[in-house]
Amino acid sequence: MIRIVGLSATLPNYKDVAEFLWSVLASNLRTQVADEVFCSASRQKGLFYFDSSFRPVPLEQHFLGIRGKPNSAQSRKNLDYVTFQKVSELVAEGHQVMVFVHARKETVKTAMTLRETAIAEGKSDDFNCEEHPQYMFFRQKIGESRNKEMKLLFDSGFGIHHAGMLRSDRNLMERMFAEKALKVREATLVTEIDVLTFSGRSFAAPQH
């Protein structure tokens, strides 16, 4: 028997779901006693909504306007550059950063763009992780993967993570990020860390 139902944070109408579950439960019992109980009981009984006050790290939201016609090449270019500026700023403050995107292919595309921009801006050393004590160990592990993009990005301090990758590659990315052997990781999976959200992309800067 199911006693607890967990809802996605992206589902805003949790009250409607509670109403539906109460209605289904009442209709399944179909007794006079049950009708009396469910009519008198609060529909919200047993419903728990965990807002931002439950977070161990307070949530901050920063909204930045991006110039250019939506979905145009110029707006994309502007978004990429603003993304780099924000990521670069967080890395300079000593944070690791996760950039959340909406599609699997966007993880590689965004990571490659950030890497190229870092090189063009002369800031590639800020993202380099060669001084990490386990760098050579992870470099060897990366070499065993067939994922060419993952290998290329690792050398520049960037990583990728999405459901289309092999489980072994995802595990490696997660481990390297946890060990701080990566400065930046592009992902499609949301985790419970401090998130900065704007213009279709989310930035996470885990607190040290």
C-alpha positions in Angstrom: 0.0 0.0 0.0 1.4 3.4 -1.0 1.4 5.9 1.9 3.7 8.6 0.6 3.6 10.3 -2.8 6.4 12.6 -3.7 5.9 15.2 -6.4 8.4 16.9 -8.7 9.4 20.4 -7.7 8.3 21.5 -11.3 4.7 20.5 -10.5 3.0 23.6 -9.2 -0.5 22.3 -8.8 0.2 20.0 -5.8 -3.1 21.0 -4.2 -5.0 19.7 -7.2 -3.1 16.4 -6.9 -4.1 16.2 -3.2 -7.8 16.8 -4.1 -7.6 14.1 -6.7 -6.1 11.5 -4.4 -8.6 12.3 -1.7 -11.5 11.9 -4.2 -10.1 8.5 -5.5 -9.7 7.2 -2.0 -13.2 8.2 -1.0 -14.8 6.7 -4.1 -13.0 3.4 -3.7 -14.3 2.9 -0.1 -17.9 3.8 -1.1 -19.4 3.5 2.4 -21.6 5.8 4.3 -19.1 6.0 7.1 -16.3 6.8 4.6 -18.4 9.5 3.0 -19.0 11.2 6.3 -15.4 11.0 7.2 -14.1 12.3 3.9 -16.7 15.1 3.8 -15.7 16.3 7.2 -12.0 15.8 6.9 -9.8 18.6 5.5 -8.7 17.9 1.9 -5.3 19.3 2.8 -4.7 16.8 5.6 -1.6 14.9 5.0 -0.4 17.4 2.4 3.1 18.8 3.0 4.7 21.5 0.9 8.4 22.1 1.5 9.3 25.6 0.4 12.7 27.4 0.4 12.7 27.7 4.2 13.6 24.0 4.4 16.7 24.4 2.3 20.1 24.1 4.2 21.5 26.7 1.9 19.2 29.7 1.1 18.1 29.9 -2.5 19.0 33.0 -4.4 17.5 34.0 -7.8 19.1 36.5 -10.1 17.3 37.5 -13.3 19.4 39.0 -16.2 17.9 40.3 -19.4 19.4 39.0 -22.6 19.2 41.4 -25.7 18.2 40.1 -29.1 15.2 38.5 -30.7 14.2 35.3 -28.9 15.9 32.2 -30.5 17.9 34.4 -32.8 21.7 33.9 -33.4 22.4 37.2 -31.7 20.4 36.4 -28.5 22.1 33.0 -28.3 25.5 34.7 -28.6 24.6 37.2 -25.9 23.3 34.4 -23.6 26.5 32.4 -24.1 28.6 35.4 -23.2 26.5 36.3 -20.1 26.7 32.7 -19.1 30.5 32.8 -19.4 30.7 36.0 -17.4 28.6 34.6 -14.6 30.5 31.2 -14.5 33.8 33.0 -14.6 32.8 35.2 -11.7 31.8 32.2 -9.6 34.9 30.3 -10.4 37.1 33.3 -9.5 35.3 33.3 -6.1 36.5 29.8 -5.5 33.3 28.0 -6.3 32.6 25.0 -8.5 29.7 25.7 -10.9 27.0 23.6 -12.5 25.2 25.0 -15.5 21.8 23.4 -16.0 20.4 23.3 -19.6 17.2 22.0 -21.1 18.5 19.4 -23.6 21.2 16.7 -23.6 22.9 18.1 -26.7 23.0 21.5 -25.0 25.4 20.2 -22.3 28.2 19.6 -24.8 27.4 22.6 -26.9 27.4 24.9 -23.8 30.5 23.4 -22.4 32.4 23.8 -25.6 31.3 27.4 -25.9 32.5 28.2 -22.4 35.8 26.5 -23.1 36.3 28.4 -26.3 35.4 31.7 -24.6 37.7 31.1 -21.7 40.6 30.5 -24.2 39.6 33.6 -26.2 39.4 35.7 -23.1 42.7 34.5 -21.8 41.1 32.9 -18.7 41.6 29.2 -19.5 44.0 28.9 -16.5 41.2 29.9 -14.1 39.4 26.6 -15.1 42.4 24.4 -15.3 42.5 21.6 -12.7 46.0 20.1 -13.3 47.1 21.0 -9.8 44.5 18.8 -8.3 46.2 15.9 -6.4 44.1 13.3 -8.2 44.3 14.9 -11.7 46.5 12.2 -13.2 44.3 9.4 -11.8 41.2 10.9 -13.2 43.0 11.7 -16.5 43.7 8.0 -16.8 40.1 7.1 -16.1 38.9 9.6 -18.7 41.2 8.0 -21.2 39.3 4.7 -20.8 36.1 6.3 -21.9 34.9 6.4 -25.5 33.3 9.8 -25.0 35.5 12.1 -27.0 33.8 15.3 -25.9 34.3 14.3 -22.2 38.0 13.7 -22.7 38.5 17.1 -24.5 36.5 19.1 -22.0 38.2 17.5 -18.9 41.6 18.9 -20.0 40.1 22.4 -19.7 38.3 21.8 -16.4 34.8 21.3 -17.8 32.5 18.3 -17.5 29.1 17.1 -18.9 26.3 15.1 -17.4 23.1 13.9 -19.0 20.9 10.7 -19.2 22.2 9.8 -22.7 25.7 9.1 -21.4 26.9 5.7 -20.2 26.3 5.1 -16.5 30.0 4.6 -16.0 30.8 8.0 -17.6 28.1 9.7 -15.5 29.5 8.1 -12.4 32.9 9.3 -13.3 31.7 12.9 -13.8 29.8 12.8 -10.5 32.9 11.5 -8.7 35.3 14.1 -10.3 32.9 17.0 -9.5 32.5 15.7 -5.9 36.3 15.5 -5.5 36.6 19.0 -7.0 38.6 17.8 -10.0 36.3 19.8 -12.2 35.6 23.5 -12.0 32.4 23.5 -14.2 29.9 20.9 -15.2 27.0 21.2 -17.6 24.0 19.1 -16.7 20.4 18.3 -17.3 19.8 16.9 -13.9 18.8 19.1 -10.9 20.5 18.5 -7.6 19.9 20.0 -4.2 22.5 22.8 -4.1 22.5 26.6 -4.2 20.9 27.6 -7.6 21.1 30.9 -9.4 18.5 30.9 -12.2 18.1 33.3 -15.2 17.0 33.3 -18.8 16.6 29.6 -19.4 19.8 28.5 -17.7 20.5 27.7 -14.1 23.7 28.1 -12.3 24.7 26.2 -9.2 27.5 27.2 -6.9 28.0 24.6 -4.1 29.1 26.2 -0.9 32.5 25.1 0.4 
